[in-house]
Amino acid sequence: MNGLRFHRKGRTSRRRSKRTSTANLDNLSCDPSVIVLVQWMCSQGWKATSKLRLANSLVTGRGLQAVKGIKTGDILISIPEKLLITPNTACNRLRVDNLNVPLSEHSLLCVFILLEVHYGNYSPWFPYFQTLPKTFTVPSYCSDSEIGLLPPFMRNRVIDQKRALESAFTNVCEFIKIQISNEKMCSSLPIPTLSQYKFAWFVVNTRAVYMSSGTNKSGCKILKPGSSSNLALAPFLDMFNHSFDAGVEAGYNHSSRSYEIRSLTRYSPKSQVFINYGPHDNMKLWIEYGFYLTNNPHDVVTFEYNDIIATAKRSPQTSVITSQKLEFLRTHGLLGNLTCSIEGLSWNLSALICIISLKDSDKSSYYRVFRGDWLPFDTTFERQLALEIVTCKKLELRQAQKNMQSLQNCSSSFKIANGILEEYVRILDRTEAKYKDLCQEVN
């Protein structure tokens, strides 16, 4: 079985804890759309799992519940190749040639979704599309005024994603126009709106699984030259929710010609069964999937270099930060990964603080720090500077929260951002207390 990274998904604006009690799960197996989905999948060769059923939780939204106990090593689900929606599926369905506007695999799957949604109940995949969410809680669904109130390091990530989405939208519209003009697509097919494309984009972004290279080879001429063909939509499988401590093995099984997930975690009957999308921090989970986790061990607070320098310059003990010192930091990769986790400051941020505190004439010490041949925060000044940087960041986030909470009638996604900031403040509180203790030890 091939390895996998999950490329998936968020359906709820509520924060998620790492486990959900059985008392909070409502059986959805009798929902008409679920019944139709299961019947359709069985007609296509799927053997419905007896281990799982669809359920709803007030905390996580829709998810999958264990009908009976699940042991380590049990196969949770197996989706036949015929039911996987891959770039090959889209190419075969579209039956078009494209020489002028090649698409990424993500955009190609978006075109497929737009086309099948347009066909409505005439689409062979109609039962699946009926179970998709109607909207998402990712930040691209925030209003411009909401995005404007986010702290810069969050706002920049959101804007980057929106620009990528809009660029892909322009490309897809041009692709569809060319196919219609060449009579390769039905002239009645409307050019999608940005809203329609955004829906398709996030169906793929939040629900597709990633199959390792070589599993899903494609000779599709629509794809950009050299583009990978690893994404796949998998009906029913995409109902799994994420937990950072869930263990799974997943990938395409060449023997059974199906996509399988095997659990490495035990579950008691009636408990929610989780998979693991990867070691993502809350910003990644929000941007890509539309939720966050409380007490996420992978969570980090991001610092901006300019803010760190501004804080350092306020201290009379900081030497002049010359262009030579800045160039050393840049060429040695010390201006990125400036973060703080529940374990403390990242190595890069610690090294940056140390080098900033050094005199400009002490260039040999720069390399000593870079090699790791130094004891972090060994001087009083370094500890005080670290404390001030953490405290300033916490005050910045508290002010951002205050500004955000003044906005009325905000979106569900914007409320998630406020929850993420609360998690960041919790991390900074712990780190701030650590450096206060260190400073007091010296005194």
N, C-alpha and C positions, 0 to 999 in steps of 0.2 A: 504494500500500500504506500502511495506517495505521501510525502509530507504536505502540510497545508498551513497557510496563515489565513485567518478569517478576515473577510473584507466587509464586515457587516455591522450592525444594524440598530436602529432605534425606533421605537414606536410609541414611547411614552414621555410625557413631560415631567413625570414624577422622578424624584431621586430614587436610586436603587441601593438597597443594602445587599450584602453578599449572599444572604439566604432568605427565603420566604417561607413562613410557617404554613403547614397544610391547611390551617383554619381559614387562611385568606385566599384560597383558590376555589374558584367557581367553575364547574365543568361546562365547557362550551361544545362538547361533542354533538349536541342536538341542534346546534345552530344550523339553519338551512344552508348557508354558504359553505360551511365546513362539511356537511353531509354530501353536497354536490361535488366539492373538491375531492373528497376521499373516493367517492364512486367513480369520478373521472380518472383519477390516478390508478385505481384498481383496473379499470378498463384498458389502461395503457401498460399493464404488466407489473404494477407495483403490488407488493405483498404488504398490506397494511400492518403496521406494527401493533402488537398486542401489549407492548410495554408502556406506551405513551398515549396520552390523550391531550387535546387542546384545552387549556384552562385560562381563566382570567384572574389576575391579582391586582389589588388596589395599589400595590407598590410598583410592580414591574409591567403591568398591562398583560397582554396576551403572552402566553408561554406554554411550555409542555410539562405535563405532570406525570409522574410515575404511577401507572396503574397498579403495579406490584413492585416488590423490591428489585433493585438493579445492582448487580455485583460488578466488581472491577473486572474489566475485560469483556463485558457484554456489549454487543453491537446495539447501539441505540436506534439507528435508522439506516436504511439502505435505499437510495433513490436510483432507479434504473437510468442508464444513459439516455434512453428515449425521452425521459422527462426532464433532462437537464437542458436549460436554454443557454447555449453557448454562442460565440461568434459564428461557428459553423452553422448552427441552427438558423441564425439571422441571415447569413449569406444564402443558404438554401431556400429560405422563405422569400427573401427579397427578389432573388433572381435578376440582379442588375449588375452591370459592369460599371466601374468607376475609375476613370483615368485622371480626372482633374481635381477631385476633392477627396483624397483618402481620409479615412476615419480611424480614430483610436478604437480599441475594442470596447471601451466604455461607451463612446458615442454610438457605435454600431448597435450595441444592445439597446440604447435609448431609442434609436430609430425603429428597431423591432417593436419595442413597447408602444411607441406612438402609433405605429401602423396597426398593431393588434387591438389596441384600445379603440381606434377608429372603426375597426370591423365589428366591435361589440360582440354580441352573442353568436356572430358568424365565425369568430376566431376559434380555432381548435383549443386555444389556451384560455378561453373565456372563464372557465371555472377557477383557474388560478388567479387571474387578474381581479376577480370579484373579491378575493380575500386580502388584497393589498390594502395598506393604509391609505386614507384619503388625503392626509397631510403629514408633515414631519415636524419635529421639534429641533432641527438643526438650526444654527444661527443664520443661515441664508434666508430663513423665513422671518427674521427680525426686521423691523422697519428701520429706515435710515436714521431716524431720531434715536432709536434704541442702540443701534450700532455706534452712533456718535458718543454715547455715554459710557461705552466700555473703556476700561484701561487700555492704553496704547498697545501693549503686547498682546492683548486679546483682540482688539479691534483690527490690528494689522493681519492677523491670521484669518479673520472672517472676510476681510476685504480681498485678500489673496484668493480665497476659495471662490468668492463671487465673481472675480475677474476670470478665473479659469472656467467657471461654468458659462459665463457670458461669451467667452471666446469659443468654447465648444458649441454653444447654441448658434452662433453666427456661421460656423463651419457646417453644421448639420442643415441649417436652412438653405445654404448654398448647394449642398449635396442634393437635397430633395428637389429644389428648383431645377437643377440640371437633369435629374432623372425624369421629372415630369415633362420637361421640354423635349427630352429624347424619347418620350413615350415608353419609358421603362417603368414608370409608376403611373397609377391611375390619376387622371387630371382632377378628379373629384377630391383627392386627398388634400386637405388644407395644409398650408404651411403652419407649423406649430407656433403658438405664442411662447414667450419666455416662461410664463407660468406653467404651461403644459410640459415644456422641455425640462424645467426644473423638477417637476414631479417625476418624470422618467429618470432623470439624472440620479435623484436620491433613492429611487427604487433600486437602481443598480448599486449605488454607493453604499447603501445601508443593508442590502440583503444578499448581495452576490458572495459566493465563496470563491476562493482562489485555489486553483488546481496547479500543482507544480509543473514546471516546464517539461514539455514532451508528452504530457497526458492528453492535451487537447490541441494537437497540431492542426493548423489551418492553412489551406491554400487559397483563402478568400482574397480576391483582388480588391475588395473594398477597403481592406485594412491598410494603414500606412506601412510602407516598406520597413521590415524589421520589427513591426509591432508584435507584441506578445499576444497570445490567445489563451489566457489562463482564467478568465472570469466565467462564472456560470451561475445562473439563477436556478435554485433547487426548490421546487414547491414542497410545502409542508416542513421541510428541514429548516427553512428560514424563520420558523416560529420560535426557535430556541433563543433564550435570553443569555446574557453574559454574566459570568462571575469570575473574578480574578483568580480564585483558587480552584476552579473546576479543571480537572485533568481529562484530556481527550487525545485520541489519535484519529486523524481524519484524512481522507484522500480518495482517489479513484482506485478501485479494485479491478485490475485487468481481468482477473479470473471470472468474477461475477458481472463484469461490465456495469458497474454501478458505483455511485459515490457513497461512501460509508463513514459513519462516525462511531468510534468505539470509546466507551467510557472508561476512564482510569480512576473514577470516583464512585463510591457506593452511595446509593440513595434508598431511603425507606419508602414504603408505599405511600402514595398521595402527596409526596413532597415534589417541589418543582425541580426539574432536571435542567442543568445549565451546561453551556459550552464556554470555551474561553477564546475571545477574539484576539488575544495577545496582551502583552504587558503594556497597556496604554495608560497614559495619564488622563486626568479628567478633561483637559483641553482637547485632546485627541478624540476622546469619547464623545464630547459635545459636538465638535466640528464635523466628525464623520458619521456619527450614529444618533445624536440627539438626546443623550442622557449623561448623567454623571454618577459616581459612586461615592458614598460617604466612606471615610477611612480607607481610601484607595491607597495601597502601599506603593503604587507606581506614580502617584501624583507628585508634581513638582511645580514650584512657583518660578516663573521666568523673570530674570532681571535684565534690564537694558544697560548696555555699556555706558551710554551717555549719562544715565541717571547715577550710576556708580561713581563716575568721574566727578559729576557735580557734587555729590555727597563728600567725596574725598577732598575736593578743593576747599570745602568749607573748614577743613581742619588745618590749623596753622602748622602742624607737624608734617603735612604732606609735601614732599619735594615737587618741584615743577615737573609736570607730566609732559616731557618733550616729545617731539615727533619721532625721535630715535627709540624712545621707550615704547611708544605706540606701535611703531613698525615691528619691534620685537614681538609684542603681544599678537599682532596680526599675523605675522609670518609663522608663528609657532602655534597658531590655532587656539589662542587663549581668549578670543573675543566671542566665542560661541559656547553653548552649553553652560551659560551662567545661570544656574538654578539652585533651588533649595528644596530638599525633600524632608520627610519626617526624620531622616537620619542626619540632616544638617546640610551645610553648603557643599555644592559639587566641587570636584577637584579643580576644575577650571576657575571657578569663582574664588576658591581659596588661594590658588596660585596668583590670580590677578590681584587680589588684595595684598598679598605679600610683595609682589613686584612693585605695585604702586607705592608701597611704604618704603621701598629701598631708595637710597640716594642714586641719582642718575649716574654718578661716577662709579658706582659699584656694579659694573656691567657683568663681571664674572659671576656675581650672585644670581643674575637673571637665569643663567644656564643651570646653576645649581638647583634653583627652584624648579625649572622645567624638567630636569632629570629626576625630580622627586627626592633630591638629597637635602631635604630641609624639614624641620618640624613645624607644621602649620600652626599659626597663631601663637608663636613662642614669645612674642614681645607684647608689651602692654598696648602699644599703639595699634598693632594688627588686631588685637581683640576688641579694642574700642572702636576701630574703624568698621570691623565686621558687625558689631552691635549697632552702630549708627546706620549702616546700610540696610540691615534687616528691619530696624525700627522705622526708617523712612519709607521702606516698601510697605510695611504694614499700615502706616498712616495714609499712604497713597491709596491702598485698597479700601480702607475704611471710608475715605472720602468718596471714592468711586461708588461704593455701596450706598452711601447717603444720597448721592446724585441720582443713582438708578432707582432708588426707592421712592423718589419724588415723582416719578413718571406714573401716570394713571393708565388703567386699561392696557397693560403691557401684554405682550405675547407670552405663550408658554415657554418658548425658547429663551426669552429674556429672563424669565424667572429662574431658569436653570443656571444662567450666567451668575445670578446673584448667589445661588447655592454654591457654585464653584468658588466664588470669592470667599464665602464663609469657610470653606475647606482650606483655602490658601491662608487665611488669617489664623486658622488653627495651627497650621504648620509653622507659620512665622512666630506665633506665640511661644511654641515649644523651643524654637531656635533662639529666639530673643532671650528666654529664660536661661538657656545654656550659656550664652555669652555674657549675660549679667553675672552669673556665678563665676565664670572665668575671670572677669574683670575684678570681682570682689576678692578672689583668691590672691591676686597680685597685690591688692591694697591691704 
